[in-house]
Amino acid sequence: MTTLKLTRIGTSTGAVLPREMLTRMKVEKGDTLYAIETTEGYLITPYDPAIADQLEAGGEFMKEYRDTFKALAK
């Protein structure tokens, strides 16, 4: 478990993430993190949940039209 301390950043409040946490998340200064509300609190992730939904929909589409894609690949 990692404890984060809130600090004032200008007129906002922010949390400083330890270097080890940033390394494990494979993010660096300037990257975007997403806070997803769950039943247990918030999940902080570098992965955009909208992209995951789009990839899932694309996978279903490709599975449905598998034969068409195979013919187009020739």
N, C-alpha and C positions, 0 to 999 in steps of 0.2 A: 504494500500500500504506500502511496506517495501522498504527502500532505502539501497542499498549495496554500500560500498566503496571499490574501488580497492586498493590493496596494493602489494608491492613487496614481493615475497616469493622466496628467492634465486635469480636465474636468470629469474624467471617467474613472472607473475602477477596473483594474485588470489583475490577472494572476500571472506570476512568473513560472514558466515551466522549466524544470531542471533539464540540463543537457542530455542526461541519460534517457529521459522520457522522449525528448525530441528525436534522439537517435533511433530509439526503438520504433517510433511512429514514422520514421523516415521523412521528417519535415525539417524545414529550416526557416529562418527569418524571411518574411514575405509570402510564405505559403498560406493557404486558407484551411482553417479547421471548421468542422461543422458540429454544432451542438444539437443532438437529436433527443427530444424528450421521450423517455420511456416510463413504464410504470414504476420503475425503481429509482428514477432520477434522470440525470442527463448523461448521454454517451457522447464523448468528444472523439471525433474521428477525422482523418484527412480525406475520407472517401465521401463523395457527394452522393447522397441517397437517391437523388433524381436520376443520376447516371446508372445506378444499379437497376432501377426500375426499367429504364430504357434498354439496358442490355438483356434483361430477362424477357422483355417483350420481343426484342429482336431475335433472341434464341428460339422462342416459341414460333415466330414467323418463319424462320429458316427451317425449323423442324417440319412445319406444316407443308412447306413448298420445297422439300428436300430434292425431289425428282427434277423440278424445274431448275434449281441451282446446279444440279449435276449436269443437266443438258447444256446449260449456259457455260459451264466450265470447259466444255470440249472445244 
